[in-house]
Amino acid sequence: MRSIKRDIVGGFIFSSDGKLLLGKNRKGGVYQESFVVPGGGIDQGETKHRALQREMLEETGINIRGCKITPINTLHVQSQKTLRETGETVLVNMTFYNYKIVVPKSANDIKIKAEDDWTEPQWFTNDKLQSINLSPPTKTTLGILNILK
């Protein structure tokens, strides 16, 4: 099986009332059955911060300019993925650059447009996060944030 490398930004978007925005990847993406944070690949010549702004807007419709943004961690993960263009299954070596983003509005006041590769957006309380199926990178990062028990 062929392998490819991807550098990815992930946004752990929190509302001012402490809820976390999660969704699922479209068919063919990695971790399809798990809840994940919005994010995506860093384009050639693009900074991580610019990629984060672009991906959050593309995936959720949320403009994160002016929001508090804090780096959380960097994770190296492998997973299989089916390429949309060719249908080929490849091994993806991913480096995730994860950021905490705090939007200064309550979850009910934040408009979300699930677009691009990310679907089924939902806001979760910390208690609810304990009982849902999370992708391994999401679970690891929530542990670092002391949100998962």
Contacts in CASP RR format, 6 or more apart in sequence:
PFRMAT RR
TARGET T0000
AUTHOR 0000-0000-0000
METHOD contacts of the structure
MODEL  1
MRSIKRDIVGGFIFSSDGKLLLGKNRKGGVYQESFVVPGGGIDQGETKHR
ALQREMLEETGINIRGCKITPINTLHVQSQKTLRETGETVLVNMTFYNYK
IVVPKSANDIKIKAEDDWTEPQWFTNDKLQSINLSPPTKTTLGILNILK
1 80 0 8 1.000
1 89 0 8 1.000
1 90 0 8 1.000
1 91 0 8 1.000
2 88 0 8 1.000
2 90 0 8 1.000
2 91 0 8 1.000
3 90 0 8 1.000
3 91 0 8 1.000
3 92 0 8 1.000
3 93 0 8 1.000
4 90 0 8 1.000
4 91 0 8 1.000
4 92 0 8 1.000
4 93 0 8 1.000
5 92 0 8 1.000
5 93 0 8 1.000
5 94 0 8 1.000
5 95 0 8 1.000
6 41 0 8 1.000
6 92 0 8 1.000
6 93 0 8 1.000
6 94 0 8 1.000
6 95 0 8 1.000
7 41 0 8 1.000
7 42 0 8 1.000
7 94 0 8 1.000
7 95 0 8 1.000
7 97 0 8 1.000
8 39 0 8 1.000
8 40 0 8 1.000
8 41 0 8 1.000
8 42 0 8 1.000
8 94 0 8 1.000
8 95 0 8 1.000
8 96 0 8 1.000
8 97 0 8 1.000
9 39 0 8 1.000
9 40 0 8 1.000
9 41 0 8 1.000
9 42 0 8 1.000
9 48 0 8 1.000
9 51 0 8 1.000
9 52 0 8 1.000
9 55 0 8 1.000
9 96 0 8 1.000
9 97 0 8 1.000
9 98 0 8 1.000
9 99 0 8 1.000
10 37 0 8 1.000
10 38 0 8 1.000
10 39 0 8 1.000
10 40 0 8 1.000
10 52 0 8 1.000
10 55 0 8 1.000
10 96 0 8 1.000
10 97 0 8 1.000
10 98 0 8 1.000
10 99 0 8 1.000
11 37 0 8 1.000
11 38 0 8 1.000
11 39 0 8 1.000
11 52 0 8 1.000
11 55 0 8 1.000
11 56 0 8 1.000
11 98 0 8 1.000
11 99 0 8 1.000
11 100 0 8 1.000
11 101 0 8 1.000
12 20 0 8 1.000
12 37 0 8 1.000
12 72 0 8 1.000
12 98 0 8 1.000
12 99 0 8 1.000
12 100 0 8 1.000
12 101 0 8 1.000
12 141 0 8 1.000
12 142 0 8 1.000
12 145 0 8 1.000
13 20 0 8 1.000
13 21 0 8 1.000
13 37 0 8 1.000
13 38 0 8 1.000
13 56 0 8 1.000
13 60 0 8 1.000
13 62 0 8 1.000
13 64 0 8 1.000
13 101 0 8 1.000
13 103 0 8 1.000
14 20 0 8 1.000
14 21 0 8 1.000
14 100 0 8 1.000
14 101 0 8 1.000
14 102 0 8 1.000
14 103 0 8 1.000
15 21 0 8 1.000
15 102 0 8 1.000
15 103 0 8 1.000
15 105 0 8 1.000
15 106 0 8 1.000
15 107 0 8 1.000
15 110 0 8 1.000
15 123 0 8 1.000
16 102 0 8 1.000
16 103 0 8 1.000
16 104 0 8 1.000
16 105 0 8 1.000
16 106 0 8 1.000
17 106 0 8 1.000
17 107 0 8 1.000
18 107 0 8 1.000
18 125 0 8 1.000
18 126 0 8 1.000
19 107 0 8 1.000
19 123 0 8 1.000
19 124 0 8 1.000
19 125 0 8 1.000
20 37 0 8 1.000
20 123 0 8 1.000
20 124 0 8 1.000
20 126 0 8 1.000
20 129 0 8 1.000
20 142 0 8 1.000
20 147 0 8 1.000
21 37 0 8 1.000
21 38 0 8 1.000
21 60 0 8 1.000
21 107 0 8 1.000
21 110 0 8 1.000
21 112 0 8 1.000
21 121 0 8 1.000
21 122 0 8 1.000
21 123 0 8 1.000
21 124 0 8 1.000
22 35 0 8 1.000
22 36 0 8 1.000
22 37 0 8 1.000
22 121 0 8 1.000
22 122 0 8 1.000
22 124 0 8 1.000
22 132 0 8 1.000
22 134 0 8 1.000
22 138 0 8 1.000
23 35 0 8 1.000
23 36 0 8 1.000
23 37 0 8 1.000
23 38 0 8 1.000
23 114 0 8 1.000
23 118 0 8 1.000
23 119 0 8 1.000
23 120 0 8 1.000
23 121 0 8 1.000
23 122 0 8 1.000
24 32 0 8 1.000
24 33 0 8 1.000
24 34 0 8 1.000
24 35 0 8 1.000
24 36 0 8 1.000
24 118 0 8 1.000
24 119 0 8 1.000
24 120 0 8 1.000
25 31 0 8 1.000
25 32 0 8 1.000
25 36 0 8 1.000
25 117 0 8 1.000
25 118 0 8 1.000
25 119 0 8 1.000
26 32 0 8 1.000
26 117 0 8 1.000
26 118 0 8 1.000
26 119 0 8 1.000
28 81 0 8 1.000
28 82 0 8 1.000
28 84 0 8 1.000
29 81 0 8 1.000
29 82 0 8 1.000
29 117 0 8 1.000
30 79 0 8 1.000
30 80 0 8 1.000
30 81 0 8 1.000
30 92 0 8 1.000
30 94 0 8 1.000
30 135 0 8 1.000
31 79 0 8 1.000
31 135 0 8 1.000
31 136 0 8 1.000
31 137 0 8 1.000
33 133 0 8 1.000
34 133 0 8 1.000
34 134 0 8 1.000
34 135 0 8 1.000
34 138 0 8 1.000
35 122 0 8 1.000
35 124 0 8 1.000
35 132 0 8 1.000
35 133 0 8 1.000
35 134 0 8 1.000
35 135 0 8 1.000
35 138 0 8 1.000
36 118 0 8 1.000
36 134 0 8 1.000
36 135 0 8 1.000
36 137 0 8 1.000
36 138 0 8 1.000
37 98 0 8 1.000
37 138 0 8 1.000
37 141 0 8 1.000
38 55 0 8 1.000
38 56 0 8 1.000
38 59 0 8 1.000
38 60 0 8 1.000
38 118 0 8 1.000
39 52 0 8 1.000
39 55 0 8 1.000
39 56 0 8 1.000
39 59 0 8 1.000
39 118 0 8 1.000
40 51 0 8 1.000
40 55 0 8 1.000
40 59 0 8 1.000
40 117 0 8 1.000
41 51 0 8 1.000
41 55 0 8 1.000
42 48 0 8 1.000
42 51 0 8 1.000
42 97 0 8 1.000
43 51 0 8 1.000
46 54 0 8 1.000
48 97 0 8 1.000
49 69 0 8 1.000
52 64 0 8 1.000
52 69 0 8 1.000
52 97 0 8 1.000
52 99 0 8 1.000
52 101 0 8 1.000
53 63 0 8 1.000
53 64 0 8 1.000
53 65 0 8 1.000
56 62 0 8 1.000
56 63 0 8 1.000
56 64 0 8 1.000
56 101 0 8 1.000
57 63 0 8 1.000
57 64 0 8 1.000
58 115 0 8 1.000
58 116 0 8 1.000
59 114 0 8 1.000
59 115 0 8 1.000
59 116 0 8 1.000
59 117 0 8 1.000
59 118 0 8 1.000
60 112 0 8 1.000
60 113 0 8 1.000
60 114 0 8 1.000
60 115 0 8 1.000
60 118 0 8 1.000
60 121 0 8 1.000
61 111 0 8 1.000
61 112 0 8 1.000
61 113 0 8 1.000
61 115 0 8 1.000
62 103 0 8 1.000
62 110 0 8 1.000
62 111 0 8 1.000
62 112 0 8 1.000
64 101 0 8 1.000
64 103 0 8 1.000
67 101 0 8 1.000
67 102 0 8 1.000
67 103 0 8 1.000
67 104 0 8 1.000
68 100 0 8 1.000
68 101 0 8 1.000
68 102 0 8 1.000
68 104 0 8 1.000
69 99 0 8 1.000
69 100 0 8 1.000
69 101 0 8 1.000
70 99 0 8 1.000
70 100 0 8 1.000
71 97 0 8 1.000
71 98 0 8 1.000
71 99 0 8 1.000
71 100 0 8 1.000
72 98 0 8 1.000
72 99 0 8 1.000
72 100 0 8 1.000
72 141 0 8 1.000
72 144 0 8 1.000
72 145 0 8 1.000
73 96 0 8 1.000
73 98 0 8 1.000
73 140 0 8 1.000
73 141 0 8 1.000
73 144 0 8 1.000
74 95 0 8 1.000
74 96 0 8 1.000
74 97 0 8 1.000
74 98 0 8 1.000
75 94 0 8 1.000
75 95 0 8 1.000
75 96 0 8 1.000
75 98 0 8 1.000
75 137 0 8 1.000
75 140 0 8 1.000
75 141 0 8 1.000
76 93 0 8 1.000
76 94 0 8 1.000
76 95 0 8 1.000
76 96 0 8 1.000
77 93 0 8 1.000
77 94 0 8 1.000
77 96 0 8 1.000
77 136 0 8 1.000
77 137 0 8 1.000
78 91 0 8 1.000
78 92 0 8 1.000
78 93 0 8 1.000
78 94 0 8 1.000
79 91 0 8 1.000
79 92 0 8 1.000
79 94 0 8 1.000
80 89 0 8 1.000
80 90 0 8 1.000
80 91 0 8 1.000
80 92 0 8 1.000
81 89 0 8 1.000
81 90 0 8 1.000
81 92 0 8 1.000
82 88 0 8 1.000
82 89 0 8 1.000
82 90 0 8 1.000
83 89 0 8 1.000
83 90 0 8 1.000
96 137 0 8 1.000
96 141 0 8 1.000
98 137 0 8 1.000
98 141 0 8 1.000
100 145 0 8 1.000
103 110 0 8 1.000
107 123 0 8 1.000
112 121 0 8 1.000
114 120 0 8 1.000
114 121 0 8 1.000
124 132 0 8 1.000
126 147 0 8 1.000
129 142 0 8 1.000
129 147 0 8 1.000
129 148 0 8 1.000
130 148 0 8 1.000
130 149 0 8 1.000
134 142 0 8 1.000
139 148 0 8 1.000
142 148 0 8 1.000
END
